[in-house]
Amino acid sequence: MPKERFEDALNKLEKIVSKLEEGDIALEESLRLFEEGIRLSRFCNQKLDEAEKKVEILLKGKNGVLKPQPFDPSISLGQTPSVNSGEAISEEGEE
């Protein structure tokens, strides 16, 4: 069986939530959907945790200390922010 993708699992989870919110299904079916929803939720959380750890690894400096970088959605996929740009990021989020 091919590996489940995060996006597919999230899509299935959203459909399950919608069905459960409608409330027009039998108890047995509700329980089955609930169990599947819990499994998918745990799977999605695990994938998000893995992605967060990868991002932290990528943002660590040469000395192993995590360097906070501001999120800039305007940066295209081919560009990366400069880690050693010399710009200080204050703890209060002020520039």
C-alpha positions in Angstrom: 0.0 0.0 0.0 1.5 3.4 -0.9 2.4 5.8 1.8 -0.4 8.1 2.9 0.2 11.8 2.1 -0.5 14.6 4.6 -2.8 16.4 2.2 -4.8 13.3 1.4 -5.2 12.5 5.1 -6.3 16.0 5.9 -8.9 15.9 3.1 -10.3 12.6 4.4 -10.4 14.1 7.9 -12.3 17.1 6.8 -14.9 14.9 5.0 -15.3 12.8 8.2 -15.8 15.9 10.3 -18.5 17.1 7.9 -20.3 13.8 8.0 -20.2 13.7 11.8 -21.4 17.2 12.1 -24.4 16.4 9.9 -25.5 13.9 12.4 -27.7 11.8 10.0 -25.7 8.6 10.4 -26.1 5.5 12.6 -24.3 5.1 15.8 -22.1 2.3 14.5 -21.1 4.3 11.5 -20.4 7.4 13.7 -18.1 5.4 15.9 -16.3 3.9 12.8 -15.8 7.4 11.4 -14.7 8.8 14.7 -12.0 6.1 15.0 -10.8 6.8 11.5 -10.8 10.5 12.3 -8.7 10.0 15.3 -6.2 7.9 13.3 -6.0 10.6 10.6 -5.7 13.4 13.2 -2.7 11.6 14.8 -1.2 10.9 11.4 -1.5 14.6 10.4 -0.1 15.8 13.8 2.9 13.4 13.4 3.6 14.8 9.9 3.4 18.4 11.1 5.8 17.6 14.0 8.2 16.0 11.5 8.0 19.1 9.2 8.6 21.4 12.2 11.7 19.5 13.2 13.0 19.6 9.6 12.5 23.4 9.5 14.3 23.8 12.8 17.2 21.8 11.5 17.3 24.0 8.4 17.3 27.2 10.4 20.0 26.2 12.8 23.2 28.2 12.4 26.7 26.7 12.2 27.0 26.6 15.9 23.8 24.6 16.3 21.8 27.5 17.8 18.3 28.0 16.3 18.2 31.4 14.5 14.7 32.8 14.3 13.8 34.0 10.8 10.8 36.1 10.0 8.3 34.4 7.7 8.0 36.2 4.4 5.4 34.6 2.1 6.5 36.9 -0.7 9.8 35.1 -1.1 9.5 32.8 -4.1 10.3 29.1 -3.8 13.7 29.4 -5.4 15.0 32.0 -2.9 16.0 31.5 0.8 16.3 34.2 3.4 19.9 35.1 4.4 20.8 33.4 7.7 23.8 35.6 8.2 22.3 38.9 7.0 23.4 40.7 10.1 19.9 41.9 10.9 19.1 41.5 14.6 15.7 40.2 15.5 14.6 41.4 18.9 12.7 39.2 21.3 9.7 41.4 21.3 9.4 41.1 17.5 10.5 44.7 16.8 12.8 45.5 14.0 
